[in-house]
Amino acid sequence: MWPFPLGAYYLAYLKVHGYSGEAALRVRGQLEALIPALREGCAGQLPEIYDGETPTVSRGCFAQAWSVGELLRAAEALENNNLLI
């Protein structure tokens, strides 16, 4: 699984649900679940891919900029729409 599509998914989820508080909580919860991944491999980075059988095992490049950038884009959307709690 590549983590970089998550940013577009989270933005679409927020839009489809009208940037509601409930949608924001769900996206925020999923973003927070990725925090431990930012501490493995190269601190502050996400890997290129995760093993499909066990998503907690990273593979490939240990620091993929577009993966981190997409998640930051989703976090920014929450912030810009005053949805961060």
PyMOL Python script that loads the backbone (N, CA, C, O; Angstrom):
from pymol import cmd

cmd.read_pdbstr("""\
ATOM      1  N   MET A   1       0.835  -1.176   0.000  1.00  0.00           N
ATOM      2  CA  MET A   1       0.000   0.000   0.000  1.00  0.00           C
ATOM      3  C   MET A   1       0.883   1.243   0.000  1.00  0.00           C
ATOM      4  O   MET A   1       1.812   1.343   0.801  1.00  0.00           O
ATOM      5  N   TRP A   2       0.608   2.164  -0.868  1.00  0.00           N
ATOM      6  CA  TRP A   2       1.305   3.441  -0.886  1.00  0.00           C
ATOM      7  C   TRP A   2       0.546   4.407   0.015  1.00  0.00           C
ATOM      8  O   TRP A   2      -0.673   4.522  -0.116  1.00  0.00           O
ATOM      9  N   PRO A   3       1.220   5.104   0.923  1.00  0.00           N
ATOM     10  CA  PRO A   3       0.500   6.044   1.791  1.00  0.00           C
ATOM     11  C   PRO A   3       0.139   7.369   1.128  1.00  0.00           C
ATOM     12  O   PRO A   3      -0.738   8.074   1.628  1.00  0.00           O
ATOM     13  N   PHE A   4       0.787   7.733   0.019  1.00  0.00           N
ATOM     14  CA  PHE A   4       0.542   9.073  -0.533  1.00  0.00           C
ATOM     15  C   PHE A   4      -0.890   9.311  -1.010  1.00  0.00           C
ATOM     16  O   PHE A   4      -1.321  10.463  -0.973  1.00  0.00           O
ATOM     17  N   PRO A   5      -1.667   8.310  -1.457  1.00  0.00           N
ATOM     18  CA  PRO A   5      -3.050   8.601  -1.853  1.00  0.00           C
ATOM     19  C   PRO A   5      -3.961   8.973  -0.683  1.00  0.00           C
ATOM     20  O   PRO A   5      -5.071   9.458  -0.902  1.00  0.00           O
ATOM     21  N   LEU A   6      -3.515   8.757   0.543  1.00  0.00           N
ATOM     22  CA  LEU A   6      -4.356   9.072   1.699  1.00  0.00           C
ATOM     23  C   LEU A   6      -4.709  10.557   1.762  1.00  0.00           C
ATOM     24  O   LEU A   6      -5.811  10.903   2.186  1.00  0.00           O
ATOM     25  N   GLY A   7      -3.811  11.430   1.355  1.00  0.00           N
ATOM     26  CA  GLY A   7      -4.081  12.865   1.389  1.00  0.00           C
ATOM     27  C   GLY A   7      -5.287  13.218   0.533  1.00  0.00           C
ATOM     28  O   GLY A   7      -6.184  13.929   0.985  1.00  0.00           O
ATOM     29  N   ALA A   8      -5.313  12.725  -0.702  1.00  0.00           N
ATOM     30  CA  ALA A   8      -6.443  12.985  -1.599  1.00  0.00           C
ATOM     31  C   ALA A   8      -7.715  12.344  -1.053  1.00  0.00           C
ATOM     32  O   ALA A   8      -8.795  12.926  -1.146  1.00  0.00           O
ATOM     33  N   TYR A   9      -7.589  11.151  -0.484  1.00  0.00           N
ATOM     34  CA  TYR A   9      -8.753  10.491   0.103  1.00  0.00           C
ATOM     35  C   TYR A   9      -9.334  11.324   1.240  1.00  0.00           C
ATOM     36  O   TYR A   9     -10.544  11.540   1.296  1.00  0.00           O
ATOM     37  N   TYR A  10      -8.478  11.794   2.145  1.00  0.00           N
ATOM     38  CA  TYR A  10      -8.964  12.582   3.280  1.00  0.00           C
ATOM     39  C   TYR A  10      -9.614  13.888   2.820  1.00  0.00           C
ATOM     40  O   TYR A  10     -10.641  14.293   3.364  1.00  0.00           O
ATOM     41  N   LEU A  11      -9.024  14.544   1.828  1.00  0.00           N
ATOM     42  CA  LEU A  11      -9.620  15.784   1.311  1.00  0.00           C
ATOM     43  C   LEU A  11     -10.983  15.513   0.670  1.00  0.00           C
ATOM     44  O   LEU A  11     -11.928  16.277   0.865  1.00  0.00           O
ATOM     45  N   ALA A  12     -11.079  14.436  -0.086  1.00  0.00           N
ATOM     46  CA  ALA A  12     -12.357  14.083  -0.707  1.00  0.00           C
ATOM     47  C   ALA A  12     -13.386  13.726   0.363  1.00  0.00           C
ATOM     48  O   ALA A  12     -14.553  14.105   0.255  1.00  0.00           O
ATOM     49  N   TYR A  13     -12.964  13.010   1.379  1.00  0.00           N
ATOM     50  CA  TYR A  13     -13.876  12.629   2.463  1.00  0.00           C
ATOM     51  C   TYR A  13     -14.441  13.866   3.148  1.00  0.00           C
ATOM     52  O   TYR A  13     -15.640  13.949   3.411  1.00  0.00           O
ATOM     53  N   LEU A  14     -13.563  14.827   3.435  1.00  0.00           N
ATOM     54  CA  LEU A  14     -14.019  16.063   4.060  1.00  0.00           C
ATOM     55  C   LEU A  14     -15.014  16.806   3.162  1.00  0.00           C
ATOM     56  O   LEU A  14     -16.042  17.296   3.632  1.00  0.00           O
ATOM     57  N   LYS A  15     -14.698  16.883   1.879  1.00  0.00           N
ATOM     58  CA  LYS A  15     -15.565  17.617   0.956  1.00  0.00           C
ATOM     59  C   LYS A  15     -16.928  16.948   0.813  1.00  0.00           C
ATOM     60  O   LYS A  15     -17.959  17.617   0.871  1.00  0.00           O
ATOM     61  N   VAL A  16     -16.935  15.639   0.627  1.00  0.00           N
ATOM     62  CA  VAL A  16     -18.185  14.901   0.461  1.00  0.00           C
ATOM     63  C   VAL A  16     -19.069  15.039   1.699  1.00  0.00           C
ATOM     64  O   VAL A  16     -20.296  15.044   1.593  1.00  0.00           O
ATOM     65  N   HIS A  17     -18.448  15.151   2.864  1.00  0.00           N
ATOM     66  CA  HIS A  17     -19.207  15.265   4.107  1.00  0.00           C
ATOM     67  C   HIS A  17     -19.351  16.722   4.566  1.00  0.00           C
ATOM     68  O   HIS A  17     -19.634  16.993   5.733  1.00  0.00           O
ATOM     69  N   GLY A  18     -19.152  17.641   3.635  1.00  0.00           N
ATOM     70  CA  GLY A  18     -19.405  19.054   3.905  1.00  0.00           C
ATOM     71  C   GLY A  18     -18.532  19.656   4.989  1.00  0.00           C
ATOM     72  O   GLY A  18     -18.953  20.576   5.690  1.00  0.00           O
ATOM     73  N   TYR A  19     -17.316  19.142   5.132  1.00  0.00           N
ATOM     74  CA  TYR A  19     -16.379  19.639   6.147  1.00  0.00           C
ATOM     75  C   TYR A  19     -17.031  19.657   7.534  1.00  0.00           C
ATOM     76  O   TYR A  19     -16.792  20.555   8.341  1.00  0.00           O
ATOM     77  N   SER A  20     -17.855  18.648   7.783  1.00  0.00           N
ATOM     78  CA  SER A  20     -18.547  18.565   9.076  1.00  0.00           C
ATOM     79  C   SER A  20     -17.579  18.236  10.204  1.00  0.00           C
ATOM     80  O   SER A  20     -16.478  17.733   9.978  1.00  0.00           O
ATOM     81  N   GLY A  21     -18.009  18.527  11.406  1.00  0.00           N
ATOM     82  CA  GLY A  21     -17.203  18.213  12.575  1.00  0.00           C
ATOM     83  C   GLY A  21     -16.956  16.725  12.708  1.00  0.00           C
ATOM     84  O   GLY A  21     -15.864  16.306  13.093  1.00  0.00           O
ATOM     85  N   GLU A  22     -17.967  15.919  12.390  1.00  0.00           N
ATOM     86  CA  GLU A  22     -17.827  14.462  12.470  1.00  0.00           C
ATOM     87  C   GLU A  22     -16.785  13.956  11.472  1.00  0.00           C
ATOM     88  O   GLU A  22     -15.957  13.108  11.804  1.00  0.00           O
ATOM     89  N   ALA A  23     -16.834  14.486  10.244  1.00  0.00           N
ATOM     90  CA  ALA A  23     -15.849  14.091   9.227  1.00  0.00           C
ATOM     91  C   ALA A  23     -14.450  14.517   9.655  1.00  0.00           C
ATOM     92  O   ALA A  23     -13.487  13.770   9.480  1.00  0.00           O
ATOM     93  N   ALA A  24     -14.341  15.704  10.210  1.00  0.00           N
ATOM     94  CA  ALA A  24     -13.044  16.197  10.673  1.00  0.00           C
ATOM     95  C   ALA A  24     -12.482  15.314  11.779  1.00  0.00           C
ATOM     96  O   ALA A  24     -11.284  15.030  11.797  1.00  0.00           O
ATOM     97  N   LEU A  25     -13.328  14.882  12.692  1.00  0.00           N
ATOM     98  CA  LEU A  25     -12.872  13.993  13.772  1.00  0.00           C
ATOM     99  C   LEU A  25     -12.365  12.668  13.220  1.00  0.00           C
ATOM    100  O   LEU A  25     -11.360  12.130  13.686  1.00  0.00           O
ATOM    101  N   ARG A  26     -13.066  12.155  12.232  1.00  0.00           N
ATOM    102  CA  ARG A  26     -12.636  10.880  11.634  1.00  0.00           C
ATOM    103  C   ARG A  26     -11.288  11.026  10.938  1.00  0.00           C
ATOM    104  O   ARG A  26     -10.400  10.195  11.124  1.00  0.00           O
ATOM    105  N   VAL A  27     -11.132  12.079  10.137  1.00  0.00           N
ATOM    106  CA  VAL A  27      -9.869  12.307   9.426  1.00  0.00           C
ATOM    107  C   VAL A  27      -8.750  12.569  10.426  1.00  0.00           C
ATOM    108  O   VAL A  27      -7.654  12.024  10.296  1.00  0.00           O
ATOM    109  N   ARG A  28      -9.024  13.393  11.408  1.00  0.00           N
ATOM    110  CA  ARG A  28      -8.008  13.699  12.413  1.00  0.00           C
ATOM    111  C   ARG A  28      -7.575  12.427  13.145  1.00  0.00           C
ATOM    112  O   ARG A  28      -6.385  12.227  13.391  1.00  0.00           O
ATOM    113  N   GLY A  29      -8.523  11.580  13.488  1.00  0.00           N
ATOM    114  CA  GLY A  29      -8.193  10.322  14.152  1.00  0.00           C
ATOM    115  C   GLY A  29      -7.301   9.440  13.303  1.00  0.00           C
ATOM    116  O   GLY A  29      -6.373   8.809  13.810  1.00  0.00           O
ATOM    117  N   GLN A  30      -7.582   9.396  12.009  1.00  0.00           N
ATOM    118  CA  GLN A  30      -6.754   8.588  11.123  1.00  0.00           C
ATOM    119  C   GLN A  30      -5.369   9.201  10.939  1.00  0.00           C
ATOM    120  O   GLN A  30      -4.378   8.476  10.851  1.00  0.00           O
ATOM    121  N   LEU A  31      -5.294  10.523  10.881  1.00  0.00           N
ATOM    122  CA  LEU A  31      -3.984  11.171  10.800  1.00  0.00           C
ATOM    123  C   LEU A  31      -3.176  10.905  12.072  1.00  0.00           C
ATOM    124  O   LEU A  31      -1.975  10.641  12.007  1.00  0.00           O
ATOM    125  N   GLU A  32      -3.839  10.976  13.223  1.00  0.00           N
ATOM    126  CA  GLU A  32      -3.143  10.718  14.485  1.00  0.00           C
ATOM    127  C   GLU A  32      -2.661   9.280  14.570  1.00  0.00           C
ATOM    128  O   GLU A  32      -1.635   9.010  15.195  1.00  0.00           O
ATOM    129  N   ALA A  33      -3.385   8.349  13.950  1.00  0.00           N
ATOM    130  CA  ALA A  33      -2.969   6.948  13.949  1.00  0.00           C
ATOM    131  C   ALA A  33      -1.665   6.740  13.189  1.00  0.00           C
ATOM    132  O   ALA A  33      -0.970   5.745  13.390  1.00  0.00           O
ATOM    133  N   LEU A  34      -1.339   7.694  12.309  1.00  0.00           N
ATOM    134  CA  LEU A  34      -0.101   7.589  11.531  1.00  0.00           C
ATOM    135  C   LEU A  34       1.118   8.168  12.255  1.00  0.00           C
ATOM    136  O   LEU A  34       2.244   8.027  11.777  1.00  0.00           O
ATOM    137  N   ILE A  35       0.904   8.811  13.390  1.00  0.00           N
ATOM    138  CA  ILE A  35       2.022   9.422  14.115  1.00  0.00           C
ATOM    139  C   ILE A  35       3.122   8.414  14.447  1.00  0.00           C
ATOM    140  O   ILE A  35       4.296   8.736  14.260  1.00  0.00           O
ATOM    141  N   PRO A  36       2.802   7.212  14.928  1.00  0.00           N
ATOM    142  CA  PRO A  36       3.891   6.257  15.188  1.00  0.00           C
ATOM    143  C   PRO A  36       4.724   5.931  13.947  1.00  0.00           C
ATOM    144  O   PRO A  36       5.924   5.677  14.051  1.00  0.00           O
ATOM    145  N   ALA A  37       4.086   5.938  12.771  1.00  0.00           N
ATOM    146  CA  ALA A  37       4.822   5.669  11.532  1.00  0.00           C
ATOM    147  C   ALA A  37       5.854   6.753  11.252  1.00  0.00           C
ATOM    148  O   ALA A  37       6.872   6.493  10.610  1.00  0.00           O
ATOM    149  N   LEU A  38       5.593   7.978  11.735  1.00  0.00           N
ATOM    150  CA  LEU A  38       6.543   9.079  11.539  1.00  0.00           C
ATOM    151  C   LEU A  38       7.788   8.914  12.413  1.00  0.00           C
ATOM    152  O   LEU A  38       8.773   9.631  12.240  1.00  0.00           O
ATOM    153  N   ARG A  39       7.738   7.971  13.348  1.00  0.00           N
ATOM    154  CA  ARG A  39       8.863   7.756  14.264  1.00  0.00           C
ATOM    155  C   ARG A  39       9.697   6.540  13.907  1.00  0.00           C
ATOM    156  O   ARG A  39      10.721   6.293  14.544  1.00  0.00           O
ATOM    157  N   GLU A  40       9.289   5.775  12.907  1.00  0.00           N
ATOM    158  CA  GLU A  40      10.075   4.609  12.513  1.00  0.00           C
ATOM    159  C   GLU A  40      10.868   4.930  11.258  1.00  0.00           C
ATOM    160  O   GLU A  40      10.510   5.841  10.512  1.00  0.00           O
ATOM    161  N   GLY A  41      11.920   4.206  11.025  1.00  0.00           N
ATOM    162  CA  GLY A  41      12.748   4.458   9.843  1.00  0.00           C
ATOM    163  C   GLY A  41      13.477   5.781   9.978  1.00  0.00           C
ATOM    164  O   GLY A  41      14.426   5.891  10.754  1.00  0.00           O
ATOM    165  N   CYS A  42      13.051   6.769   9.243  1.00  0.00           N
ATOM    166  CA  CYS A  42      13.647   8.109   9.281  1.00  0.00           C
ATOM    167  C   CYS A  42      12.651   9.024   9.993  1.00  0.00           C
ATOM    168  O   CYS A  42      11.540   9.231   9.506  1.00  0.00           O
ATOM    169  N   ALA A  43      13.040   9.563  11.127  1.00  0.00           N
ATOM    170  CA  ALA A  43      12.135  10.370  11.961  1.00  0.00           C
ATOM    171  C   ALA A  43      11.491  11.496  11.151  1.00  0.00           C
ATOM    172  O   ALA A  43      12.170  12.231  10.435  1.00  0.00           O
ATOM    173  N   GLY A  44      10.165  11.616  11.280  1.00  0.00           N
ATOM    174  CA  GLY A  44       9.427  12.671  10.599  1.00  0.00           C
ATOM    175  C   GLY A  44       9.075  12.354   9.158  1.00  0.00           C
ATOM    176  O   GLY A  44       8.578  13.220   8.438  1.00  0.00           O
ATOM    177  N   GLN A  45       9.322  11.137   8.729  1.00  0.00           N
ATOM    178  CA  GLN A  45       9.061  10.749   7.340  1.00  0.00           C
ATOM    179  C   GLN A  45       8.136   9.540   7.296  1.00  0.00           C
ATOM    180  O   GLN A  45       7.958   8.847   8.297  1.00  0.00           O
ATOM    181  N   LEU A  46       7.559   9.296   6.147  1.00  0.00           N
ATOM    182  CA  LEU A  46       6.784   8.086   5.902  1.00  0.00           C
ATOM    183  C   LEU A  46       7.486   7.301   4.805  1.00  0.00           C
ATOM    184  O   LEU A  46       8.121   7.891   3.931  1.00  0.00           O
ATOM    185  N   PRO A  47       7.379   5.981   4.840  1.00  0.00           N
ATOM    186  CA  PRO A  47       8.032   5.171   3.816  1.00  0.00           C
ATOM    187  C   PRO A  47       7.289   5.200   2.483  1.00  0.00           C
ATOM    188  O   PRO A  47       6.181   5.725   2.370  1.00  0.00           O
ATOM    189  N   GLU A  48       7.932   4.625   1.496  1.00  0.00           N
ATOM    190  CA  GLU A  48       7.350   4.558   0.159  1.00  0.00           C
ATOM    191  C   GLU A  48       6.105   3.671   0.138  1.00  0.00           C
ATOM    192  O   GLU A  48       5.077   4.053  -0.422  1.00  0.00           O
ATOM    193  N   ILE A  49       6.197   2.508   0.740  1.00  0.00           N
ATOM    194  CA  ILE A  49       5.087   1.552   0.722  1.00  0.00           C
ATOM    195  C   ILE A  49       5.017   0.793   2.037  1.00  0.00           C
ATOM    196  O   ILE A  49       5.970   0.757   2.816  1.00  0.00           O
ATOM    197  N   TYR A  50       3.853   0.188   2.258  1.00  0.00           N
ATOM    198  CA  TYR A  50       3.660  -0.723   3.385  1.00  0.00           C
ATOM    199  C   TYR A  50       3.270  -2.076   2.831  1.00  0.00           C
ATOM    200  O   TYR A  50       2.620  -2.164   1.790  1.00  0.00           O
ATOM    201  N   ASP A  51       3.664  -3.125   3.522  1.00  0.00           N
ATOM    202  CA  ASP A  51       3.330  -4.484   3.146  1.00  0.00           C
ATOM    203  C   ASP A  51       1.815  -4.657   3.168  1.00  0.00           C
ATOM    204  O   ASP A  51       1.167  -4.293   4.149  1.00  0.00           O
ATOM    205  N   GLY A  52       1.248  -5.202   2.110  1.00  0.00           N
ATOM    206  CA  GLY A  52      -0.196  -5.400   2.035  1.00  0.00           C
ATOM    207  C   GLY A  52      -0.723  -6.417   3.027  1.00  0.00           C
ATOM    208  O   GLY A  52      -1.869  -6.313   3.465  1.00  0.00           O
ATOM    209  N   GLU A  53       0.083  -7.388   3.387  1.00  0.00           N
ATOM    210  CA  GLU A  53      -0.336  -8.399   4.349  1.00  0.00           C
ATOM    211  C   GLU A  53      -0.324  -7.853   5.769  1.00  0.00           C
ATOM    212  O   GLU A  53      -1.238  -8.113   6.553  1.00  0.00           O
ATOM    213  N   THR A  54       0.692  -7.114   6.086  1.00  0.00           N
ATOM    214  CA  THR A  54       0.827  -6.520   7.414  1.00  0.00           C
ATOM    215  C   THR A  54       1.151  -5.043   7.210  1.00  0.00           C
ATOM    216  O   THR A  54       2.325  -4.698   7.071  1.00  0.00           O
ATOM    217  N   PRO A  55       0.168  -4.174   7.189  1.00  0.00           N
ATOM    218  CA  PRO A  55       0.411  -2.763   6.877  1.00  0.00           C
ATOM    219  C   PRO A  55       1.381  -2.056   7.818  1.00  0.00           C
ATOM    220  O   PRO A  55       1.827  -0.949   7.514  1.00  0.00           O
ATOM    221  N   THR A  56       1.712  -2.661   8.939  1.00  0.00           N
ATOM    222  CA  THR A  56       2.632  -2.002   9.857  1.00  0.00           C
ATOM    223  C   THR A  56       4.094  -2.201   9.465  1.00  0.00           C
ATOM    224  O   THR A  56       4.976  -1.604  10.083  1.00  0.00           O
ATOM    225  N   VAL A  57       4.373  -3.025   8.452  1.00  0.00           N
ATOM    226  CA  VAL A  57       5.745  -3.266   8.014  1.00  0.00           C
ATOM    227  C   VAL A  57       6.020  -2.409   6.786  1.00  0.00           C
ATOM    228  O   VAL A  57       5.383  -2.574   5.745  1.00  0.00           O
ATOM    229  N   SER A  58       6.979  -1.488   6.919  1.00  0.00           N
ATOM    230  CA  SER A  58       7.290  -0.601   5.798  1.00  0.00           C
ATOM    231  C   SER A  58       8.292  -1.255   4.858  1.00  0.00           C
ATOM    232  O   SER A  58       9.080  -2.115   5.252  1.00  0.00           O
ATOM    233  N   ARG A  59       8.236  -0.823   3.612  1.00  0.00           N
ATOM    234  CA  ARG A  59       9.122  -1.344   2.564  1.00  0.00           C
ATOM    235  C   ARG A  59       9.587  -0.178   1.690  1.00  0.00           C
ATOM    236  O   ARG A  59       9.069   0.935   1.783  1.00  0.00           O
ATOM    237  N   GLY A  60      10.554  -0.457   0.859  1.00  0.00           N
ATOM    238  CA  GLY A  60      11.019   0.531  -0.100  1.00  0.00           C
ATOM    239  C   GLY A  60      11.760   1.683   0.565  1.00  0.00           C
ATOM    240  O   GLY A  60      12.352   1.522   1.632  1.00  0.00           O
ATOM    241  N   CYS A  61      11.721   2.822  -0.066  1.00  0.00           N
ATOM    242  CA  CYS A  61      12.384   4.027   0.427  1.00  0.00           C
ATOM    243  C   CYS A  61      11.832   4.396   1.811  1.00  0.00           C
ATOM    244  O   CYS A  61      10.616   4.408   2.001  1.00  0.00           O
ATOM    245  N   PHE A  62      12.698   4.693   2.765  1.00  0.00           N
ATOM    246  CA  PHE A  62      12.237   4.984   4.126  1.00  0.00           C
ATOM    247  C   PHE A  62      11.786   6.419   4.319  1.00  0.00           C
ATOM    248  O   PHE A  62      11.208   6.741   5.358  1.00  0.00           O
ATOM    249  N   ALA A  63      12.031   7.287   3.357  1.00  0.00           N
ATOM    250  CA  ALA A  63      11.624   8.693   3.475  1.00  0.00           C
ATOM    251  C   ALA A  63      11.075   9.155   2.122  1.00  0.00           C
ATOM    252  O   ALA A  63      11.838   9.500   1.220  1.00  0.00           O
ATOM    253  N   GLN A  64       9.762   9.159   1.994  1.00  0.00           N
ATOM    254  CA  GLN A  64       9.109   9.534   0.736  1.00  0.00           C
ATOM    255  C   GLN A  64       8.391  10.872   0.923  1.00  0.00           C
ATOM    256  O   GLN A  64       7.390  10.953   1.635  1.00  0.00           O
ATOM    257  N   ALA A  65       8.907  11.913   0.280  1.00  0.00           N
ATOM    258  CA  ALA A  65       8.400  13.273   0.485  1.00  0.00           C
ATOM    259  C   ALA A  65       6.932  13.426   0.119  1.00  0.00           C
ATOM    260  O   ALA A  65       6.201  14.114   0.832  1.00  0.00           O
ATOM    261  N   TRP A  66       6.475  12.810  -0.964  1.00  0.00           N
ATOM    262  CA  TRP A  66       5.078  13.027  -1.355  1.00  0.00           C
ATOM    263  C   TRP A  66       4.110  12.361  -0.382  1.00  0.00           C
ATOM    264  O   TRP A  66       2.967  12.799  -0.255  1.00  0.00           O
ATOM    265  N   SER A  67       4.547  11.320   0.298  1.00  0.00           N
ATOM    266  CA  SER A  67       3.689  10.702   1.312  1.00  0.00           C
ATOM    267  C   SER A  67       3.467  11.665   2.471  1.00  0.00           C
ATOM    268  O   SER A  67       2.336  11.859   2.919  1.00  0.00           O
ATOM    269  N   VAL A  68       4.543  12.263   2.951  1.00  0.00           N
ATOM    270  CA  VAL A  68       4.442  13.228   4.043  1.00  0.00           C
ATOM    271  C   VAL A  68       3.681  14.468   3.581  1.00  0.00           C
ATOM    272  O   VAL A  68       2.830  14.983   4.305  1.00  0.00           O
ATOM    273  N   GLY A  69       3.987  14.945   2.375  1.00  0.00           N
ATOM    274  CA  GLY A  69       3.342  16.148   1.844  1.00  0.00           C
ATOM    275  C   GLY A  69       1.840  16.009   1.726  1.00  0.00           C
ATOM    276  O   GLY A  69       1.108  16.954   2.020  1.00  0.00           O
ATOM    277  N   GLU A  70       1.369  14.855   1.305  1.00  0.00           N
ATOM    278  CA  GLU A  70      -0.074  14.652   1.162  1.00  0.00           C
ATOM    279  C   GLU A  70      -0.779  14.658   2.510  1.00  0.00           C
ATOM    280  O   GLU A  70      -1.885  15.184   2.629  1.00  0.00           O
ATOM    281  N   LEU A  71      -0.154  14.082   3.519  1.00  0.00           N
ATOM    282  CA  LEU A  71      -0.765  14.088   4.844  1.00  0.00           C
ATOM    283  C   LEU A  71      -0.738  15.490   5.443  1.00  0.00           C
ATOM    284  O   LEU A  71      -1.661  15.878   6.160  1.00  0.00           O
ATOM    285  N   LEU A  72       0.310  16.247   5.155  1.00  0.00           N
ATOM    286  CA  LEU A  72       0.356  17.643   5.608  1.00  0.00           C
ATOM    287  C   LEU A  72      -0.725  18.465   4.910  1.00  0.00           C
ATOM    288  O   LEU A  72      -1.315  19.363   5.510  1.00  0.00           O
ATOM    289  N   ARG A  73      -0.981  18.153   3.646  1.00  0.00           N
ATOM    290  CA  ARG A  73      -2.031  18.856   2.904  1.00  0.00           C
ATOM    291  C   ARG A  73      -3.401  18.606   3.544  1.00  0.00           C
ATOM    292  O   ARG A  73      -4.221  19.520   3.636  1.00  0.00           O
ATOM    293  N   ALA A  74      -3.646  17.375   3.983  1.00  0.00           N
ATOM    294  CA  ALA A  74      -4.907  17.055   4.649  1.00  0.00           C
ATOM    295  C   ALA A  74      -4.993  17.767   6.001  1.00  0.00           C
ATOM    296  O   ALA A  74      -6.045  18.297   6.358  1.00  0.00           O
ATOM    297  N   ALA A  75      -3.891  17.779   6.751  1.00  0.00           N
ATOM    298  CA  ALA A  75      -3.875  18.473   8.041  1.00  0.00           C
ATOM    299  C   ALA A  75      -4.091  19.972   7.842  1.00  0.00           C
ATOM    300  O   ALA A  75      -4.767  20.617   8.643  1.00  0.00           O
ATOM    301  N   GLU A  76      -3.521  20.519   6.782  1.00  0.00           N
ATOM    302  CA  GLU A  76      -3.710  21.937   6.476  1.00  0.00           C
ATOM    303  C   GLU A  76      -5.171  22.245   6.157  1.00  0.00           C
ATOM    304  O   GLU A  76      -5.689  23.289   6.553  1.00  0.00           O
ATOM    305  N   ALA A  77      -5.836  21.335   5.438  1.00  0.00           N
ATOM    306  CA  ALA A  77      -7.259  21.535   5.122  1.00  0.00           C
ATOM    307  C   ALA A  77      -8.084  21.573   6.387  1.00  0.00           C
ATOM    308  O   ALA A  77      -9.012  22.374   6.499  1.00  0.00           O
ATOM    309  N   LEU A  78      -7.759  20.717   7.347  1.00  0.00           N
ATOM    310  CA  LEU A  78      -8.464  20.749   8.632  1.00  0.00           C
ATOM    311  C   LEU A  78      -8.236  22.091   9.311  1.00  0.00           C
ATOM    312  O   LEU A  78      -9.171  22.700   9.830  1.00  0.00           O
ATOM    313  N   GLU A  79      -6.997  22.546   9.303  1.00  0.00           N
ATOM    314  CA  GLU A  79      -6.662  23.815   9.961  1.00  0.00           C
ATOM    315  C   GLU A  79      -7.321  25.002   9.262  1.00  0.00           C
ATOM    316  O   GLU A  79      -7.875  25.879   9.925  1.00  0.00           O
ATOM    317  N   ASN A  80      -7.266  25.038   7.948  1.00  0.00           N
ATOM    318  CA  ASN A  80      -7.830  26.156   7.194  1.00  0.00           C
ATOM    319  C   ASN A  80      -9.339  26.253   7.310  1.00  0.00           C
ATOM    320  O   ASN A  80      -9.909  27.332   7.153  1.00  0.00           O
ATOM    321  N   ASN A  81      -9.986  25.135   7.583  1.00  0.00           N
ATOM    322  CA  ASN A  81     -11.440  25.129   7.738  1.00  0.00           C
ATOM    323  C   ASN A  81     -11.839  25.136   9.209  1.00  0.00           C
ATOM    324  O   ASN A  81     -12.977  24.822   9.558  1.00  0.00           O
ATOM    325  N   ASN A  82     -10.888  25.498  10.066  1.00  0.00           N
ATOM    326  CA  ASN A  82     -11.124  25.577  11.511  1.00  0.00           C
ATOM    327  C   ASN A  82     -11.716  24.296  12.066  1.00  0.00           C
ATOM    328  O   ASN A  82     -12.631  24.328  12.889  1.00  0.00           O
ATOM    329  N   LEU A  83     -11.183  23.152  11.604  1.00  0.00           N
ATOM    330  CA  LEU A  83     -11.701  21.866  12.028  1.00  0.00           C
ATOM    331  C   LEU A  83     -10.768  21.145  12.983  1.00  0.00           C
ATOM    332  O   LEU A  83     -11.085  20.055  13.460  1.00  0.00           O
ATOM    333  N   LEU A  84      -9.622  21.741  13.265  1.00  0.00           N
ATOM    334  CA  LEU A  84      -8.719  21.128  14.238  1.00  0.00           C
ATOM    335  C   LEU A  84      -9.248  21.374  15.624  1.00  0.00           C
ATOM    336  O   LEU A  84      -9.696  22.476  15.941  1.00  0.00           O
ATOM    337  N   ILE A  85      -9.199  20.361  16.445  1.00  0.00           N
ATOM    338  CA  ILE A  85      -9.734  20.486  17.799  1.00  0.00           C
ATOM    339  C   ILE A  85      -8.571  20.508  18.782  1.00  0.00           C
ATOM    340  O   ILE A  85      -8.786  20.607  19.990  1.00  0.00           O
TER     341      ILE A  85
END
""", "prot")
cmd.dss("prot")
cmd.show_as("cartoon", "prot")
cmd.util.cbc("prot")
cmd.orient("prot")
